[in-house]
Amino acid sequence: MTAAAPPTNEEIIRSVAEELPVGVWVARAPGGELVYANRKFQEILGMGARDDVASGEYAAPYGIRDRAGELYPEDGMPFVRALVERREVVIDDIVIHRPDGGRAFIRATARPMFDAAGEITHVVIAFIDISREVEAEKAREEGATRTRQSERLESVGNLASGVAHDFNNLLAVIKALAESMRRTEHDAEKIEHLWTIDAMAESAAKLTRGLLSFAGQGHRGSTPVDLSSLVARLVAMMRRALDRRIEVSFETATRLAVLGDEASFEQVVMNLIINARDAMPDGGALVLRTREDGARVILEVSDTGPGIPAAIRGRIFEPYFTSKQAGSTRGTGLGLATVHGVVTLYEGTIEVLDNAPRGTTMRLSFPGQPAPARVAALRGGEAPAPGSGLVMVVDDEAKVRGSTALLLTALGYQVIEADSGERAIELYGARAGEIRAVLLDLTMPRMDGEATFRALQRLDPQVRVLLTTGFSLDARAKALLDLGVAGFLGKPYGVGALAQALRDVLR
């Protein structure tokens, strides 16, 4: 029995090539006819090498596309470029669309082979699957984008928070003066005007609460909000205001409640309705839905507009980003950023669903709560109960102190004022036995509300302090409540809220 002939060099090379961890493809120059392709090439491309295609017709048969999904240009193929440039070329923007629907990101290295006369006889191309590398880079870029967006939101949020605080101080004065004047006015027309001023101040206060929600500094209230009733009310109102070519409908099965501030949720729903309206300038269908999904409450707002392009879908919640064209209908770019801020504040989530071929759905999800009892509110409410005794008002804003003093006097209290924490300590030390309660502003220069409260506590461990601020109930205020502050009252406040808060503190 004769021994088997040893393998030839060609057989050895071919055997090694079959085991390489990279795809190998060899074609004859200049036509590009197939000479050889290894097993890894077939694995990467999801098909065997084809001997029925040549240079100029590679893209479609092999599913070779660019990162945008378009067929790769034939004059940019690795084989062609290696021939034209007569050197090794590296191309890493190829995406293989396999017959089974899979995708592979490829780095192709093409090297021309020369004969003794310097002519190119073949081109060898190595294919490396870089899908993991591409996905990792994409994840890094998305993470960096989220970080930049978070930093921008924090920066704009700090600005919004500061504006809201100052604005609330102004509204506190307007609201207090309007209430004080109304209590002594006898002319019916003037009384009505004063009610209008009061109502406008309250509307402005809702806007500032929206700014605080956008800033992530709003008060995560403990009041259940009937989301279904709120949406139904806004839909009924907007039906009269929207273009008649937009068909508005609302679908809900039951009353569904979420925990938070009603004004903030009104702002969210209104922003989503307006955003959907602007997406349908020629009319369409606007559908709002509320439903339960386990322990979550879902709100969906759908339109039949052109949809949101994938290229900008990741940016729509950025502050000041808007896809609307310049002109009278151009947006500020804060609508969806505000929605995102409120949703995040109340432990919710928001998704953007693409209703291909047309339309968009915004899906919001919040923790569910027991439905609240229905309460009827009358303008003015009941007359606040009178009070008595000495109250100290501590605020660095003179007009805020003065207007608050007017309300307290109207309620029957005696008032002394302090324009700083230092002055408050001095007055309290002199009249501690007389002062029944202290209205203390949280944000003051030099000695703020926290430092002032701690100093007052040292003077009198039983001091009764009602904390006031143009911000909402943030972490600092909550910490002071834990330390013994008797109550919290957000600016602007009316005489009724002030009377109730003081009664609670004194009780």
C-alpha positions in Angstrom: 0.0 0.0 0.0 1.5 3.3 -1.1 1.6 6.3 1.2 -0.7 9.2 0.5 0.9 12.0 -1.4 1.8 15.0 0.8 -0.5 18.0 0.3 0.6 20.6 -2.2 1.4 24.2 -1.2 -1.8 25.3 -2.8 -3.8 22.8 -0.7 -2.0 23.8 2.5 -2.7 27.5 1.8 -6.4 26.8 0.9 -6.8 24.7 4.1 -5.3 27.5 6.3 -7.5 30.1 4.5 -10.6 28.1 5.4 -9.8 28.3 9.1 -9.0 32.0 9.2 -11.3 34.1 11.5 -11.7 36.7 8.7 -13.6 36.4 5.5 -11.3 36.1 2.4 -12.3 36.8 -1.2 -10.0 36.7 -4.2 -11.0 38.0 -7.6 -9.2 38.3 -10.9 -8.3 41.7 -12.3 -9.5 43.7 -14.0 -13.0 42.1 -14.4 -13.5 41.0 -10.8 -14.4 37.3 -11.6 -14.4 35.1 -8.5 -11.3 33.0 -7.8 -11.8 32.0 -4.2 -13.8 32.7 -1.1 -13.4 31.0 2.3 -16.0 29.7 4.8 -15.9 32.8 7.0 -16.8 34.9 4.0 -19.9 32.9 3.5 -20.7 33.2 7.3 -20.4 36.9 7.3 -22.4 37.6 4.1 -25.0 34.9 4.8 -24.4 33.3 1.4 -21.7 31.6 -0.6 -19.5 33.5 -3.0 -21.1 34.0 -6.4 -19.3 33.3 -9.7 -22.1 34.9 -11.8 -21.3 38.5 -10.8 -18.3 40.7 -11.5 -17.1 44.3 -11.0 -19.9 46.8 -11.5 -22.6 44.5 -10.2 -21.6 43.5 -6.6 -23.9 45.6 -4.5 -27.4 44.2 -5.1 -26.5 40.4 -5.4 -24.4 40.5 -2.2 -26.7 43.0 -0.3 -23.9 45.5 0.2 -25.2 48.8 1.5 -24.0 51.9 3.3 -24.8 53.1 6.8 -27.8 54.9 5.5 -29.2 51.7 4.0 -28.6 52.7 0.3 -27.0 50.3 -2.1 -23.2 50.9 -1.9 -21.9 52.7 -5.0 -20.0 50.4 -7.3 -17.2 52.8 -7.9 -16.6 52.8 -4.2 -16.3 49.1 -3.8 -13.0 47.8 -2.2 -12.1 45.8 -5.4 -12.6 48.9 -7.7 -10.7 51.3 -5.4 -7.7 48.9 -5.0 -7.5 48.7 -8.8 -7.8 52.4 -9.3 -5.6 53.5 -6.5 -3.1 50.6 -6.9 -2.6 50.3 -3.2 -4.1 48.7 -0.1 -7.4 50.4 0.9 -9.5 50.1 4.0 -13.3 50.7 4.0 -15.3 50.4 7.1 -18.8 51.9 6.2 -20.1 48.7 4.6 -23.3 47.1 6.0 -24.2 43.6 4.7 -27.9 43.0 4.5 -28.1 39.2 4.7 -30.8 37.2 2.9 -32.1 36.1 6.4 -32.7 39.7 7.4 -29.6 40.0 9.6 -27.2 42.9 9.4 -23.4 42.9 9.6 -21.1 46.0 9.8 -17.9 45.2 7.8 -14.4 46.5 7.6 -12.9 45.5 4.2 -9.2 45.6 3.5 -8.5 45.2 -0.2 -4.9 44.7 -1.5 -3.9 44.5 -5.2 -1.5 41.7 -6.3 1.1 42.6 -8.9 3.0 40.5 -11.5 6.7 40.9 -12.5 5.7 43.6 -15.0 3.9 45.7 -12.3 0.4 44.8 -13.6 -2.4 44.0 -11.2 -3.5 40.4 -11.6 -5.7 39.8 -8.6 -7.3 41.6 -5.7 -7.5 40.0 -2.3 -10.1 41.3 0.2 -10.3 40.5 3.9 -13.7 41.0 5.5 -13.9 41.6 9.3 -17.3 41.7 11.1 -17.1 44.9 13.3 -20.7 44.8 14.3 -19.9 44.7 18.1 -17.4 47.5 17.7 -20.0 49.7 15.9 -22.7 48.9 18.4 -20.4 49.7 21.3 -19.4 53.1 19.7 -23.1 53.8 19.1 -23.8 53.1 22.7 -21.0 55.4 23.8 -22.2 58.2 21.5 -25.8 57.8 22.8 -24.5 57.9 26.4 -22.5 61.1 25.6 -25.6 62.6 24.0 -27.8 61.8 27.0 -25.1 63.3 29.3 -25.0 66.5 27.2 -28.8 66.7 27.1 -28.9 66.2 30.9 -26.4 69.0 31.4 -28.4 71.3 29.1 -31.6 70.5 30.9 -30.0 71.1 34.3 -28.6 74.5 33.1 -31.9 75.6 31.7 -33.8 74.1 34.7 -31.7 76.2 37.1 -32.5 79.3 35.0 -36.2 78.4 34.9 -36.3 77.8 38.7 -34.7 81.2 39.4 -37.2 82.9 37.1 -40.1 81.1 38.7 -39.0 82.0 42.2 -38.7 85.7 41.4 -42.0 85.7 39.5 -43.8 84.0 42.4 -42.7 86.8 44.7 -44.2 89.4 42.3 -47.4 87.3 42.0 -47.6 87.1 45.8 -47.7 90.9 46.0 -50.3 91.2 43.2 -52.5 88.5 44.6 -52.3 89.9 48.2 -53.0 93.5 47.2 -56.0 92.4 45.0 -57.5 90.4 47.8 -56.9 93.2 50.3 -58.5 95.8 48.1 -61.4 93.5 47.3 -62.3 93.1 51.0 -62.8 96.9 51.4 -64.3 97.7 47.9 -68.0 98.2 47.5 -68.2 99.0 43.8 -69.4 95.8 42.0 -67.6 96.6 38.8 -64.3 97.2 40.6 -64.8 94.0 42.7 -65.2 92.1 39.4 -62.0 93.6 38.1 -60.1 92.6 41.3 -61.4 89.1 40.9 -60.0 89.1 37.3 -56.6 90.3 38.6 -56.7 87.5 41.2 -57.6 84.9 38.5 -54.9 86.1 36.2 -52.4 85.9 39.0 -53.5 82.4 39.7 -53.1 81.5 36.0 -49.6 83.0 36.1 -48.8 80.9 39.2 -49.7 77.8 37.2 -47.2 78.8 34.6 -44.5 79.2 37.2 -45.4 75.8 38.7 -44.9 74.5 35.2 -41.4 76.1 35.1 -40.6 74.5 38.4 -41.8 71.1 37.1 -39.6 71.6 34.0 -36.7 72.4 36.3 -37.3 69.2 38.2 -38.0 71.3 41.4 -41.7 71.1 41.5 -43.6 69.8 44.5 -44.4 66.1 44.1 -47.7 66.6 45.8 -49.7 63.9 47.6 -53.0 64.7 45.9 -54.4 62.2 43.5 -55.4 63.8 40.2 -58.2 62.3 38.2 -56.4 62.1 34.8 -59.4 60.9 32.9 -61.6 63.8 34.0 -58.7 66.2 33.4 -58.2 65.0 29.9 -61.9 65.0 29.2 -62.2 68.6 30.3 -59.3 69.7 28.2 -60.6 67.8 25.1 -64.0 69.5 25.5 -62.3 72.9 25.7 -59.9 72.3 22.8 -62.6 71.0 20.4 -63.9 74.6 20.3 -60.4 76.0 19.7 -58.9 73.6 17.2 -59.2 73.7 13.4 -62.5 72.1 12.4 -60.5 69.9 10.0 -59.0 68.1 13.0 -61.2 65.4 14.4 -60.7 65.1 18.2 -61.7 62.0 20.2 -61.1 60.7 23.7 -61.2 57.1 24.7 -61.3 56.0 28.4 -62.9 53.2 30.3 -62.9 54.5 33.8 -61.6 57.2 36.1 -57.9 56.9 36.5 -55.8 58.8 39.0 -52.1 59.7 39.3 -50.2 61.4 42.1 -49.2 65.0 41.5 -50.2 68.6 40.8 -53.2 69.1 38.6 -51.8 72.3 37.0 -48.7 70.4 35.9 -50.7 67.6 34.3 -52.9 70.2 32.6 -49.7 71.7 31.1 -48.5 68.3 29.9 -51.8 67.4 28.2 -52.1 70.9 26.6 -48.6 70.8 25.3 -49.1 67.4 23.7 -52.4 68.5 22.1 -50.8 71.6 20.7 -47.8 69.6 19.4 -50.2 67.2 17.7 -52.2 70.0 16.2 -49.1 71.6 14.7 -48.2 68.3 13.1 -51.5 68.4 11.1 -51.8 71.9 9.5 -54.2 70.5 6.9 -56.3 68.5 9.3 -56.4 64.9 10.5 -57.3 62.9 13.5 -56.3 63.6 17.1 -56.9 60.7 19.6 -56.3 60.8 23.3 -56.6 57.6 25.4 -56.3 56.8 29.1 -56.1 53.2 30.3 -54.7 51.0 33.0 -51.7 48.7 32.5 -51.3 46.7 35.7 -50.4 49.3 38.4 -49.6 52.0 35.8 -51.9 54.6 34.3 -51.3 55.2 30.6 -52.0 58.4 28.6 -51.6 58.3 24.8 -51.9 61.2 22.4 -51.9 60.2 18.7 -52.0 62.3 15.6 -52.0 61.5 11.9 -49.4 63.9 10.9 -46.2 63.0 8.9 -44.5 61.5 11.9 -41.2 62.4 13.5 -38.1 61.7 11.4 -35.8 59.1 13.0 -32.9 61.6 12.7 -34.4 64.0 15.2 -36.5 61.7 17.3 -33.8 61.5 20.0 -33.6 65.3 20.3 -37.3 66.3 20.6 -37.1 66.6 24.4 -34.1 68.9 24.3 -34.8 72.5 25.5 -35.0 75.0 22.6 -35.0 72.3 20.0 -37.9 72.7 17.5 -38.6 71.1 14.1 -41.1 73.9 13.3 -40.1 76.3 10.6 -39.4 80.0 11.3 -42.4 82.3 11.3 -45.5 83.0 13.4 -46.0 79.3 14.2 -42.4 78.5 15.2 -42.3 76.9 18.6 -40.1 78.0 21.5 -38.6 74.5 21.9 -39.7 74.2 25.5 -43.0 72.4 25.0 -41.8 68.8 24.9 -38.9 69.7 27.2 -41.4 70.8 29.8 -43.5 67.6 29.3 -40.4 65.6 29.8 -39.6 67.5 33.0 -43.1 67.0 34.5 -43.2 63.3 33.5 -39.8 62.7 35.1 -40.8 64.6 38.3 -43.8 62.4 38.9 -41.9 59.2 38.4 -43.4 58.6 34.9 -42.0 57.6 31.5 -42.6 58.8 28.0 -42.2 57.0 24.7 -42.4 58.2 21.1 -44.1 55.6 18.9 -43.9 55.8 15.2 -47.3 55.1 13.6 -45.9 54.2 10.2 -46.7 55.1 7.5 -48.1 58.3 9.0 -48.5 59.7 12.5 -47.0 59.7 16.0 -48.1 58.5 19.4 -46.8 60.0 22.6 -47.2 57.3 25.3 -46.9 58.4 29.0 -47.0 56.1 31.9 -47.4 56.9 35.6 -47.8 55.0 38.9 -51.6 54.6 39.5 -53.5 55.9 42.5 -57.0 55.5 44.0 -59.4 57.9 42.2 -59.9 61.1 44.2 -63.3 62.3 45.4 -65.0 64.9 43.3 -64.8 68.3 45.0 -66.8 71.4 43.8 -64.8 74.7 44.1 -66.6 78.0 44.3 -65.0 81.3 43.5 -64.0 83.0 46.8 -65.0 79.9 48.9 -66.0 80.4 52.4 -64.8 83.5 54.3 -61.6 82.6 56.1 -61.9 82.4 59.9 -60.4 85.3 61.8 -57.2 85.0 63.8 -55.6 86.8 66.7 -52.2 87.4 68.2 -48.8 88.6 67.0 -47.2 87.1 63.8 -43.8 87.9 62.5 -43.2 88.1 58.8 -39.6 87.4 57.7 -38.8 88.2 54.1 -36.0 90.2 52.3 -38.6 91.5 49.8 -40.2 94.6 51.2 -43.3 94.5 49.0 -43.9 90.8 49.9 -43.6 91.6 53.6 -46.0 94.5 53.2 -48.6 92.7 51.2 -48.5 89.7 53.5 -48.9 92.0 56.5 -52.1 93.5 54.8 -53.6 90.0 54.6 -52.7 89.1 58.1 -54.1 92.3 59.4 -57.3 91.7 57.5 -57.5 88.3 59.2 -57.2 89.9 62.6 -53.6 89.3 63.4 -51.1 91.8 64.6 -47.9 91.9 62.5 -44.2 92.8 62.9 -41.8 92.6 60.0 -38.2 91.5 59.7 -36.2 92.1 56.5 -33.4 89.5 57.3 -32.7 86.4 59.4 -30.5 88.5 61.7 -33.3 91.0 62.4 -35.8 88.1 62.9 -33.6 86.7 65.7 -33.3 90.1 67.3 -37.0 90.7 67.3 -37.9 87.2 68.4 -35.4 87.4 71.3 -37.1 90.7 72.4 -40.7 89.5 72.0 -40.6 85.7 72.2 -43.4 85.5 74.7 -45.7 87.5 72.4 -45.1 86.0 68.9 -47.5 83.2 68.2 -46.1 82.2 64.8 -43.4 83.1 62.3 -43.8 83.3 58.5 -40.3 82.6 57.3 -39.0 83.0 53.7 -36.7 80.1 52.7 -34.5 82.0 50.3 -32.8 85.1 51.7 -29.3 86.5 51.3 -26.6 86.1 54.0 -28.7 84.2 56.5 -31.3 82.0 54.7 -34.4 80.4 56.1 -32.7 77.3 57.3 -30.1 79.1 59.3 -32.8 81.5 60.7 -35.0 78.6 61.7 -32.2 76.8 63.5 -31.3 80.0 65.4 -35.0 80.6 66.3 -35.1 77.0 67.6 -32.2 77.6 69.9 -34.0 80.6 71.3 -37.3 78.7 71.6 -37.6 75.0 70.9 -41.4 75.4 70.6 -41.2 78.2 68.0 -44.0 77.8 65.4 -42.7 78.5 61.9 -44.7 78.5 58.7 -42.1 78.2 55.8 -42.8 80.3 52.6 -41.0 80.3 49.3 -41.3 81.1 45.7 -39.9 77.7 44.9 -42.0 74.5 45.5 -41.5 72.0 48.2 -37.9 70.9 47.4 -35.5 68.7 49.4 -34.3 71.7 51.5 -37.9 72.5 52.6 -38.7 68.9 53.3 -35.6 68.6 55.5 -36.8 71.6 57.5 -40.2 70.1 58.0 -38.5 67.0 59.3 -36.5 69.3 61.7 -39.6 70.8 63.2 -41.0 73.5 60.8 -44.7 73.5 61.5 -45.9 74.0 57.9 -45.2 75.0 54.3 -46.9 77.6 52.1 -45.9 78.2 48.5 -46.0 81.6 47.0 -48.2 83.1 45.7 -50.9 82.4 48.2 -54.3 83.9 48.9 -55.9 84.9 52.1 -57.8 81.6 52.4 -54.7 79.5 52.0 -52.8 81.8 54.4 -55.6 81.6 57.0 -55.8 77.8 56.8 -52.0 77.4 57.0 -51.8 79.6 60.1 -54.6 77.8 61.8 -52.9 74.5 61.2 -49.6 75.9 62.6 -51.2 77.4 65.7 -53.3 74.3 66.3 
